[in-house]
Structures are given as C-alpha cells and as structure tokens.
Amino acid sequence: MTQSIIDVSCRFLAQNDKICLVCHASPDGDTVGGAFGLFYALKSLGKSVYVESFDGFPEKFRYLYPDNMEKFEPKHYVTVDVADVGLLGDCQKNLSFSLCIDHHEKNSIDARYKCVDSGAAATCEIIYSIVKHLGVKISRQIANCLYTGISTDTGCFRFSNTTPQTHKIAAELIESGAKSCEINFRLFEQKTKARLKLESLILKNLEYYFGDRCAIVFVTRDMVRQAGASETDFDEIASIARSPIDVLIGISAREVENCQYKVSVRSNQGASALNVCKFFGGGGHKMAAGFKISGDIETIKEKILQKVYEEIIH
C-alpha cells in the first residue's frame, strides 16, 4: 500500500465529520478492534463518530467499546474490514460509502475512497498507520483495540500472514499500554463448557480424506443444541479441522439454517483455502477463507471434496 493512499484516507477523515464506522456481520476482533480503535482516535480529534454493527458487538470484546455511543444522522459511512456488501446487514447494503478500509485480497466495496492493503495481516495494521498519520497519540484504549484485531487475525501471531511489520506494530502497541497477556488469554485460552462440549462433538465427527491431507466436519444445528453453544462459542472452530498432523486443508461447514451451511476453510503451507472458496463464490485469504452453500450434507461434501482434491493433488 502506497503512502498516498494513507494520505488520501487521512485527509478525508481530517476534513469531514459525522462519521459512522461500519463493521461486518458476525463481527470478529479485527472489524471491532479496528472500528473502535479509529473511533477513539477520531473522538480525540473532536469528531462526531459512532460504530455500527448489524449483529451487535460480541460480549467477549466488551473491554473495547464504551457503555454508550451517541448516534446521529451520519454524513459519511466508512467500512472497516468489510470485503463485500454481502457481509453487511440488509439495511446497510445500499448505503453510499465514503471510505473503505480493508486488508482482504478480494474487495468489491464500492466506495469513494479505498484504503486496501492485502499485504497487511489485519485491517488493524492499516488503522494503526492511519492513526499515526493523523497525529493521534496511541492511548491504552486505542492500543487494546488495535492489538486485539492484529492478534485475532494472526491466530495469536501463529498464522503465515504474520510479518516482521506485524510484530513491530504489536510491540509498539504493547509499549503504548495494550494488555497483551490478558487479551490473548481471553481470546485464545478461555472457553465455556458449551464450547468444550462442541469441540468434543466436532472431533467425534471429523472425517479424513486423501491420505489424511483433508479433514472435514459438518456442524449441524442438532450438535449446537446438544452442546448448548451460543454464537460466541464458534470462534476459531474452523481451525480444529486443520490442526491434525498431515492435514493441508481443514473444512468446517456450520448449518445456519435448514440445509444452509456457512463453510470455513483453513489451509496449511502448500495449499490455498482461497482457491477452494473462490470456486463457490466465496473469498478471504490464502490460508483462511469461506463461502455459503445450500443442499444436503452428502451432496455438499462431494462438491467440496472434488475441489479440495484438485487443489491438494493437482
């Protein structure tokens, strides 16, 4: 990403007011952390700004957002970590966006200005550059937000998207007061009893193909009911199928409606999750991508495995 893109984005933010920062549906740490990191930065400049999430904000990120946000009729909408309008709520899809800030390789948001860097490990890395360029001192509040986004999108710095720059930014955020140990424990180690039950059901139903180079599991609504799981219990579930030795591609297909599945694909070195998902109209990153599909389990499984076979065998 060139400096000129950052310059243009910062000029827009500095010269305008009454801004709504828009998160994607099923918000993760990067969209929430990035939006609130920028929220606090713009507030420090005296801007009228608030953050909007169609699905609300997950309780586990409660330490990031304020008790109350004053809402108003915004003049500008800015998307944060949103690659496509399909990731927004129905009431947001037809909005006119002034600025798009994102790090996905495939971004189709129609915005007046686009600040997109697919080389960034997380959108929060881009927000970090914007905040610095705006001349805002990174407070502990901002640091916690941006560290959260970077940590979640790198799998606590385990994923291949982690770069030397990622570590440098994380170090500066910790120096600015980010509670890294507390955040990482909260996000990667603490689990509810329902989550542990769900994991046991997933491991029980995990299937292996192509000489154990592919693992796939269908998480049905019945399994979710058995576990008593809630929406927050699904974080990082997709990585379970990728974790066994020899697996190149791990697939988790979660039933969200009757016979409708949200498929998350995770890959290890030598395979591309993105290639698999693009075929089904999805998107994401090389090592982590997803798509939606409808049908019965056996038919869906056959279609997915055919594409996985082409990816890891050919």
C-alpha positions in Angstrom: 0.0 0.0 0.0 1.4 3.3 -1.0 1.7 6.3 1.4 -0.5 8.3 -1.0 -3.5 6.0 -0.1 -2.9 6.6 3.6 -2.6 10.4 2.8 -5.9 10.5 1.0 -7.7 8.5 3.7 -6.4 10.7 6.5 -7.2 13.8 4.5 -10.8 12.7 4.2 -11.1 11.8 7.9 -9.5 15.0 9.0 -11.7 17.2 6.8 -15.0 15.5 7.5 -17.3 14.9 10.4 -20.4 12.9 11.4 -18.9 9.6 10.5 -20.4 6.1 11.0 -17.9 3.3 11.1 -19.5 0.1 9.8 -18.4 -3.4 10.9 -19.2 -6.6 9.1 -21.8 -9.2 10.2 -20.7 -11.8 12.8 -18.0 -9.3 13.9 -14.6 -10.6 14.8 -11.7 -8.9 16.6 -10.3 -7.2 13.5 -13.5 -5.4 12.5 -14.5 -4.5 16.1 -10.9 -3.6 17.2 -10.3 -1.6 14.0 -13.6 0.3 14.2 -13.2 1.2 17.8 -9.5 2.0 17.5 -10.4 4.5 14.8 -13.5 5.6 16.8 -11.3 6.7 19.8 -8.8 8.3 17.5 -11.4 10.4 15.7 -13.1 11.3 19.1 -9.8 12.6 20.3 -9.8 15.0 17.3 -13.2 16.3 18.3 -15.1 14.3 15.6 -18.7 13.1 15.9 -18.4 9.4 15.2 -20.1 6.1 16.2 -19.7 2.4 15.3 -22.5 0.3 13.8 -22.7 -3.4 13.8 -25.7 -5.2 12.3 -25.2 -8.1 14.7 -24.3 -6.1 17.7 -20.9 -6.4 19.5 -19.8 -9.8 21.0 -19.6 -9.8 24.8 -16.0 -11.0 24.7 -15.0 -7.7 23.2 -16.8 -5.8 25.9 -13.5 -4.3 27.1 -13.1 -2.4 23.8 -16.3 -0.4 23.5 -17.9 2.3 25.6 -21.1 1.9 27.6 -22.9 4.4 25.5 -22.4 5.8 22.0 -24.3 8.8 20.8 -25.9 8.0 17.4 -26.9 10.6 14.9 -27.7 11.0 11.2 -24.3 10.4 9.6 -22.9 12.3 6.6 -20.4 9.6 5.8 -20.2 5.8 6.1 -16.8 4.1 6.5 -16.4 0.3 6.3 -13.8 -1.4 8.4 -12.6 -4.9 7.5 -15.6 -5.4 5.1 -14.6 -7.1 1.8 -18.1 -7.3 0.3 -21.6 -5.9 0.9 -22.8 -9.4 1.4 -21.1 -9.2 4.7 -23.4 -6.4 5.8 -26.9 -6.4 7.1 -29.8 -5.8 4.6 -30.2 -2.2 5.9 -26.6 -1.4 5.2 -26.1 -3.0 1.7 -27.5 0.0 -0.2 -25.6 2.7 1.7 -23.2 5.1 0.0 -19.7 4.5 1.4 -17.2 7.3 1.5 -14.2 5.2 2.6 -13.4 1.5 2.7 -10.5 0.3 4.9 -9.7 -3.4 4.5 -7.0 -6.0 4.0 -8.7 -8.7 2.0 -7.2 -9.8 -1.3 -10.7 -9.6 -2.9 -12.5 -6.4 -2.1 -15.7 -5.3 -4.0 -16.9 -2.5 -1.8 -18.0 0.5 -3.9 -16.6 3.5 -2.0 -15.4 7.0 -3.0 -12.0 6.2 -1.4 -10.5 2.8 -0.9 -7.7 2.1 1.6 -7.0 -1.6 0.9 -3.8 -3.4 1.6 -3.9 -7.2 1.1 -0.3 -7.4 2.5 -1.4 -6.3 5.9 -2.0 -9.1 8.4 -5.1 -7.3 9.7 -7.1 -4.2 9.0 -5.9 -3.0 12.4 -2.4 -2.7 10.9 -3.8 -0.2 8.4 -5.8 1.6 11.1 -2.6 1.8 13.1 -0.9 3.7 10.1 -3.9 6.0 9.7 -4.0 6.8 13.4 -0.3 7.6 13.4 -0.6 9.7 10.3 -3.4 11.7 11.8 -1.0 12.7 14.5 -3.1 11.0 17.3 -1.2 9.7 20.3 -2.0 6.0 20.7 -3.6 5.7 24.1 -4.0 2.5 26.0 -7.6 2.3 24.8 -6.6 2.5 21.2 -3.7 0.1 21.7 -6.0 -2.5 23.2 -8.4 -2.2 20.2 -5.7 -2.5 17.6 -3.8 -5.3 19.4 -7.0 -7.3 19.6 -7.5 -7.1 15.8 -4.0 -8.0 15.0 -3.9 -10.9 17.5 -7.2 -12.4 16.3 -6.4 -12.2 12.6 -3.0 -13.7 13.0 -4.2 -16.5 15.4 -2.1 -15.0 18.2 0.8 -14.5 15.7 0.8 -18.2 14.5 -0.6 -17.7 11.0 1.6 -17.2 7.9 0.2 -13.7 7.4 2.3 -12.6 10.4 5.1 -10.4 9.2 8.1 -8.6 10.8 6.0 -5.4 10.5 3.2 -7.2 12.4 5.5 -7.8 15.3 6.9 -4.3 15.2 3.4 -2.8 15.4 2.3 -5.2 18.1 5.4 -4.2 20.1 4.6 -0.5 19.8 1.0 -1.2 20.9 2.3 -3.0 24.0 4.6 -0.1 24.7 1.5 2.1 24.5 -0.3 0.1 27.1 -2.0 -2.8 25.3 -2.7 -5.6 27.8 -1.4 -8.3 25.5 -1.3 -11.2 28.0 -4.8 -10.5 29.3 -6.2 -10.1 25.7 -4.5 -13.3 24.4 -5.7 -15.3 27.4 -9.3 -14.0 27.0 -9.3 -14.7 23.2 -7.4 -17.9 22.9 -7.5 -19.9 26.1 -10.7 -19.2 28.0 -13.6 -21.4 26.9 -17.1 -22.0 28.1 -18.3 -25.5 29.0 -20.5 -25.4 25.9 -17.5 -24.6 23.7 -15.6 -27.6 25.1 -18.7 -29.9 24.5 -19.0 -28.6 21.0 -15.3 -29.3 20.3 -15.7 -32.9 21.5 -18.6 -33.4 19.1 -16.6 -31.9 16.3 -13.7 -34.2 17.0 -16.0 -37.2 17.1 -17.5 -36.3 13.7 -14.3 -35.3 11.9 -13.7 -37.2 8.7 -10.4 -37.6 6.8 -9.8 -37.8 3.0 -7.0 -38.1 0.5 -4.5 -39.8 2.8 -5.4 -37.6 5.8 -4.5 -34.4 3.8 -8.0 -33.1 4.1 -10.3 -33.1 7.2 -13.9 -32.1 7.1 -16.7 -31.8 9.6 -20.3 -30.7 9.4 -21.5 -28.8 12.5 -25.3 -29.4 12.5 -27.9 -27.4 14.4 -28.5 -30.6 16.4 -24.8 -30.6 17.5 -25.1 -27.0 18.6 -28.2 -27.8 20.6 -26.5 -30.8 22.3 -23.6 -28.6 23.3 -25.8 -25.6 24.3 -23.5 -23.4 22.3 -24.0 -19.8 21.5 -22.6 -17.6 18.8 -19.5 -16.7 20.7 -18.6 -20.4 21.1 -17.8 -20.6 17.4 -14.6 -18.5 17.3 -11.7 -20.4 15.9 -13.8 -23.5 15.5 -12.7 -23.6 11.8 -9.0 -24.2 12.9 -9.9 -27.5 14.6 -10.1 -29.4 11.3 -6.8 -28.0 10.2 -4.9 -29.0 13.3 -4.2 -32.7 12.8 -0.7 -33.7 11.5 -0.6 -34.1 7.7 -3.8 -32.1 7.1 -3.3 -29.5 4.3 -6.9 -28.3 4.2 -9.4 -28.3 7.1 -13.1 -27.6 6.4 -15.9 -26.8 8.9 -19.4 -26.5 7.5 -21.8 -25.0 10.0 -25.5 -25.3 9.5 -27.0 -21.8 9.9 -30.5 -22.6 8.5 -32.1 -25.8 7.4 -29.8 -27.2 4.8 -27.9 -23.9 4.5 -24.2 -24.0 5.5 -21.5 -21.5 6.3 -18.3 -23.1 5.2 -14.9 -22.1 6.7 -11.8 -23.4 5.0 -8.4 -23.3 6.6 -5.2 -24.4 4.9 -1.6 -25.1 5.9 1.5 -24.4 3.8 1.3 -25.7 0.3 -2.5 -25.4 -0.2 -4.8 -22.5 -0.7 -8.1 -22.1 1.1 -8.9 -19.2 -1.1 -8.7 -21.2 -4.3 -11.3 -23.6 -2.9 -13.7 -20.9 -1.8 -13.4 -18.8 -4.9 -14.9 -21.7 -6.9 -18.1 -21.5 -4.7 -18.3 -17.7 -4.9 -16.6 -17.0 -1.6 -13.5 -15.2 -0.6 -10.9 -14.4 2.1 -7.2 -15.1 2.3 -4.9 -17.8 1.1 -4.9 -19.6 4.4 -8.3 -18.7 5.7 -11.4 -18.3 3.5 -15.1 -19.1 3.4 -18.4 -19.3 1.5 -22.0 -20.2 1.8 -23.8 -23.2 0.2 -27.2 -24.9 0.4 -28.1 -28.6 0.0 -27.9 -31.9 1.8 -24.7 -32.9 3.5 -23.6 -35.7 1.2 -24.1 -33.5 -2.0 -22.3 -30.6 -0.4 -19.5 -32.8 0.8 -19.0 -34.3 -2.6 -18.7 -30.9 -4.3 -16.3 -29.6 -1.7 -14.1 -32.7 -1.7 -13.8 -32.6 -5.5 -12.5 -29.0 -5.4 -10.2 -29.9 -2.5 -8.8 -32.9 -4.5 -8.0 -30.5 -7.4 -6.2 -28.2 -5.0 -4.0 -30.6 -3.0 -3.5 -33.4 -5.6 -3.0 -31.4 -8.8 
